[in-house]
Amino acid sequence: MEPVLVALEAGVLRITLNRPEKLNAFNPGVHKGLADAMARAESESAIRCLLITGAGRGFCAGQDLGERDMKAAAIDLGSGLDTWYNPLVRRMRALPKPIVCAVNGVAAGAGANFALACDIVLAARSASFIQAFVKIGLVPDCGGSYFLPRLAGMQRAMALAMTGDRLSAEDAERWGLIWKCVDDANLKQESEKLSQALAKGPTKSLGLIKRAMYSSANNDLSAQLDLERDLQREIGKGEDYREGVAAFLEKRAPQFKGR
Ligand code: LHQ
C-alpha cells in the first residue's frame, strides 16, 4: 500500500496520507511521498492547487513512535527534523500555489502542525488538534511554536503546548487556528469545491498573496507597503490581470490561465 496517494484532477493535486491503521503517522515512506508530491507541485504548471487530507478516521498522528530505536545510545531527533520535517514546511510556505488542508480526523503532534503549515485549513466537526509533544516529553516542532502564537495568541498557544490538551475543530475555528469547521459529511465536498475554485484562479496572484501574507509576520508597516507595491507592479504585468479587468467590464466570468 502506497503511504501517500497522489492524484491530479482539474488542476488540483490531491495528496492523501495513507497509513490509516496508524492514523497516518509519519514514517520515511510518508516523508518520501510528500517530498515527491512537493517536487511535482513545484515543477508542473498544470498543478494550480494542492489538497491535503488523510485516509481513514485520522488525519495524522505525528511521528510514528513505533519506528524509533529507543535503545540506541543517543537519539538525535534533530536530524529527522533537518532531513524531513523542516524542508517540508519550508517548501509548503514557499510554494507559489495555494495549499488547502482537509483535516478529516485527529491531528496530533507534527500532524497538527503540518496541517497548520497549509494555507487554508478546513476540518471535520469530529476532528481535533493535539500538541501531543509534551505528553512524550518533547517540544512542539514542524513549525508549531511559530504558527500557534501567531494564529491563536500566546496564552492559548502556551496552554495548548504545555498541557497537550485536545482542541476540538469548533474551538480551532473559534480561535482562528483554521478557516472553517464543517459537518463531517460535507468535508470532502467543501474542500474539493474550494480547491477547484482556487485551481481556476489567478495562480500567480494567489502565490504572491501567500508571499505578502507570510512576509507580514516579519515586516513593519512601511516594509510591507513597499512589498505590496513591488508585488502589485509585478502582477500587474500579467495576463490574468488584463483578463480580470476585461471580464469585469464585459460583465462575464474571468477565464484565468494562471499567468
Ligand atoms: C500510532 C501513532 C503514532 C505510531 C497512533 N505512532 N502509531 C517526534 C519525534 C522525532 C522527531 C520529529 O518529531 C516528532 C514529532 C511528533 O510528532 S511527536 C508526537 C507524536 N505523536 C503522538 O504522540 C501521538 C500519539 N497518538 C495518540 O496520542 C493517539 O493515538 C491519538 C490521540 C492521536 C488518537 O487516539 P485514538 O483515537 O484513541 O487512537 P489510538 O491511540 O487507538 O490509535 C490507533 C492506532 O494508531 C493504534 O495502533 P493499534 O495497533 O493499537 O491499533 C496506535 O498505536 C496507532 N498510532 N498514533 N504517532
Residues whose N, C-alpha, C, O or C-beta is under 5 A from the ligand:
A	BS01	LHQ	E21 K22 L23 A25 A61 G62 Q63 D64 L65 G66 L77 G80 V106 A108 G109 A110 G111 A132 F133 D141
